[in-house]
Structures are given as C-alpha cells and as structure tokens.
Amino acid sequence: MAAGLTMQGLGTGAMVLLPEDGGLLLLLLASGVMGFGHVLTVVSFITAMTSGLRDDEQGVAGGLSQLPQFLGAIGTAGLAAIVTARTNALSATTSPALATLGGLHAATLTAGIVCLAGAVLAVVFLRRQTAETIRDTAA
C-alpha cells in the first residue's frame, strides 16, 4: 500500500512540472505513474481490509472498503477550492492561462503531498502479518 501511495504521490506531484504550452509526454508519463500507483493502492487496501476475515464477514468488509472512495469526493471539492483560490490570487498579476496553471499546480502538489503522507501513515500503522498473527486470526 505504501509503495502504491508513493507512486501515486510522485506521479501527482510531477504534474507541477507541466508547462503552459504543452508537455504531453510528461503528462502521459505522470498520469501513467499516478494511475498505476492508484491501482496498487486500491488492491492492497481492499486486501488489507478483507484478509483474515471469515467468509460471512467479507461482504461487510468489502462494503466498508468503499467508504474512503465516497469520502474522497470531499477531497475533490477541496482541490477544486485550491485551484480556484490560487487562480484568483494569480489572475491580477499574470495571464489567465498562467493563473489557471498556477491553480492546477497548487492543487496537484497538495494532492501529491496527501498521497505521500498516506504512504508514511501506512508504513507506520499497518502491521505486518507474522506466523503468530496468522495463527491467532485462524483460531
């Protein structure tokens, strides 16, 4: 999970390097890294949520694993607010295109930092399964 969040954070953060007048190759590369990191994160998150549970508990855990996606909609609104605020702050001193790009850069940098913070939290708080914890779970 931490590796996926790190990839997603670095891919998202790399979007800050996008120039005003193009950068399609960088956009595709950063989007690819970000997307692959997201897939790794989602798969490992659902695996962590459902591992060690009895079959009759899998449905509840699977349903609960969808909750962060719904809460993520709040993050989307927050990032939109960052784009708007930064764009408005820059609009008086630069062109509309550069102001918008500055707003997008601020939001993608914020999203990248959030992903990297999530990676640190995953490393710190997720416990590793040992033979003893597997035995305790099976009992």
N, C-alpha and C positions, 0 to 999 in steps of 0.2 A: 504494500500500500504506500509506504514511504517513497519507494522508487517511482511509482506512478505519479504521486503528487509532485515529486521533484521535477519529473519530466514535464508535467503539465504546467508547473510554475515557471520553469525555464522557457518553455515554448511560448507561454503567455507573455512573460517578461520581454522576450525577444521582439515582440510586436512593437515595442518602444523604438526600435531601430528603424522602423519603416519610414521612408522619406515621403515628402509631399507628392512627388511626381513619379510614382511607380513603386518599384521594389517587389514585383510579382514573385520572383524566385524566393526572396526572403519570406514573403507572406506564405507561400506554399510550404516552405521548409518549416517555418514556425508553427503553422497550422497542423502540419503532419505530426510534429513532435508533441504538440499540445493534445491533439486528438488521441494519439497512441497512449500518452500518459493518462488521459482520462479513462480510456478503456481498461488499462491496467488497474487504475484506482477503483473503478466500479466493480470489476470482477473480484479483486481482492477484498473489497469492502463487504460484498454480499457473501463471499466465502467465510470471512471472519464472523459475520452475523449469524450464519446458519451452521457453522461447524460445531460438532459436539452435541447437537440437539437431537432429540428423538424425532421420529418421523411425524408424529402428531403435533409437534411444535414448529415444524418447518414453515408452515403456511403463515403463522403469526409472525415469525422472524422475517420471512420474506416480505410481508406487508410492511412491517416496521422499517425494513431497509429502504423502502421507497420514501419515507418521511423526509430525509435530507434533501431529496430532489425537489420536493414541494417547498421546503424552506429556502432552497436555492433561488426561488423566484424573488424572494426578498433581496437577495444579493444582486440580482439583475436590476431591480429598481434602484438599489444603492449605487451600482456602477453607472446607470443612466444619469443619476443625480450628479455624480462626479464629473461625467462628460459635460453636462450642461453647465455646471458651476465653473469648471475650468475654461470651457469655450467662452462663456460670458466674460470671465476675467481677462482673457486674452484678446477679445474682439476689439477693444478700444485701441490696442497698440499694434495690431498686426492684421494681415488679410483674413477674410473669412475662412479660407482653406487652411491656413496655418493655425488659426484659432481652433477650428474643429479638430485638426490633427493633434494639437496640444491637449485637447479634452480627451480624445481617444487614447493618447499616450498615458495620461494620468490614470485613466480607468484600467487600462491593461496592466500598468505597473502595479496598481493596487490589487488586481486580481492575481497577478503572479506572486505577490508577497503573501497574500492569503493562502495560496496553494503551498508555498514553501513553509509557512507557519503550520499548516496542517500536516506536512511531512514530518516536521520536528515533533509535533504532538503525537503522531503515530509511532515514531521511534521511541519516544519517552513512555507512552502509556499503554501501548499494545504489548501484552505479554506473549512470550514465546511458549509454544507447547513443548513440554518435555514428556518423556515416557511416564513420569509420575502424574502429570496433569491429564494425559490421555487416559491413564488407568482410572483416575478419580472421576473423569467425565463418564466413562463407560459404566461405572458402578451405580 
